[in-house]
Amino acid sequence: MKIDLPEKRYYSIGEVAKAFDVNPSLLRFWEKEFVEIQPKKKQSGTRKYTPENVLTIQYIYHLVKEKGLTLQGAKKQLRLKSIANPKIEILAKLENIKAALEQLKEKL
């Protein structure tokens, strides 16, 4: 599936949902199910998806919607992919650390 998103640093949940033709509630659900999707959240709770998040969502969409895998099957495929490509996992961890540091900075 080809997604139509302009090249930006962050995307809103509405932009991502529209690009995949899904409801925003599905993206929020996938956030809970897949630890690989961790959008940044502003203090107001607004989600900001990175291009890496969008790529992960695109892969999950492909596995679940196009190939017909269950969520458990998609999780297994993501784990296998992250083992094959540890850079993705490291980048995700660094993004989480950065987000946590930004939240701490906002509180100070």
Buried (B, 14 or more C-beta within 10 A) or exposed (E): EEBEBEEEEBBBBEBBBBBBEBEBEBBBEBBEBBEBBBBBBEEEEEBBBBEBBBEBBBBBBBBBBEEEBEBEEBBEBBEEBBEEEEEBBEEBEEBEEEBEEBEEEEEE
